[in-house]
Amino acid sequence: MKFETHAEYDPRQSEMAKRAFLSVWSSFTRWHDDLVLLGGLVPKFICKPLPAYSVLKPTTTIDVDLGIALGTESGQYDPISTALAGQGFYADPKQKHRYVKTIAGMEVPVDFLVEHGTDDEGMVAVDDIAATVMPGVDRALETARFIEIKGEDLQGAEQHVTARVCDAGPFIALKLRAFGDRQQGKDVFDLLYTIVNYEQGTQAAVDGFAEEVRVGNRACVDAIECLNTLFNDENAPGPVRASHFLLGPPGESGQADESFRRTQIRQQMVDVAAALRRVL
C-alpha cells in the first residue's frame, strides 16, 4: 500500500515496519542466503543521514518487501509460513501473497517478491508461500549487501542482525520500473532519496545502475524506457510526482517558500535522471 503524499505516512508505522523486519529476519535464519530486503525500507539502511539543509524529507514506508530465490525450500524443516506464524504473521484473506500482523491498531504487511524466468507478472508458490513475480529480484539477491541492523523487534526484544539488503544499482532499476508501471509518487521519492543520499555517494549509485544495465538486469528494459519518457523536464511526470509527494497539492504545504521548494525538488529530479541517462 502506498499513500499519495509523504504527510499521510505515520512515522510510527515506518518504525513498526523496521521492527517487523527485525522480527521476521531473526526467525528466517535457515533462508538468509535466499532472501534480500527490497522496497521502502532499503534507503533507511544504505543511505547516510539526511542533511539539515535538504529539501527532501525522511524516508518512510509502512510495509516490508522481501525478495526470495525461486528455488527456496524448507526440506525436512518447518516451512516459511510456520516461521511467519511464529511471529504473528498470517496470510491476508483478501491478498493471499501478503502476510500481516496488527499491532496497536496498525497493520504491518510483509510481501515476498520473486523472479520467474521471462515472466513479468503473476504469482508463484515458493516453498509454501505466495510470491509476486518481479523482474530484477535475482540481481538484488546476487549483489545484496550485508548490513548490521540494530533495534527492537515487534515483541520489544533488542535484535542485532546482519541482513542482506538490496544495493543501490538494483534498487534504482526496480524503482524506475515500478514508477513506469504505476506512476506513484512514493516510488520516485524513494528513487530520488536513494541516489542523492546513498552512503557511497551519488556517482556510486549512478554507476551501480549502469552496471545493472551492462549485465542485463531484466528490470532495466522497462527502467530505461521510464527514464527516457517520464523525466525529461521539470513538468514531466517524474519530477512533478516527486514534488507532489513531498509537498502535497500546491498551496497545502503551509510553507512560505513552497513554490521555490517545489521547483528545487523538480530540478533535482531532472538532474538525477540526466545523470542516470549519461551512463547508459
Secondary structure, DSSP 8 states (H G I E B T S, - for coil): ---SSGGGS-HHHHHHHHHHHHHHHHH-GGGGGGEEEEGGGHHHHHB----TT-SS-----S-EEEEE-TT---TTS--HHHHHHHTT-EE-SS-TTEEEEEETTEEEEEEEEE--TT--S-EEEETTEEEEE-TTHHHHHHT-EEEEEEEE-TTS-EEEEEEEE--HHHHHHHHHHHHHHH--HHHHHHHHHHHHHBTT-HHHHHHHHHHHHHHT-TTHHHHHHHHHHH-SSTTSHHHHHHHHHHH-STT-S--TTHHHHHHHHHHHHHHHHHHHHHT-
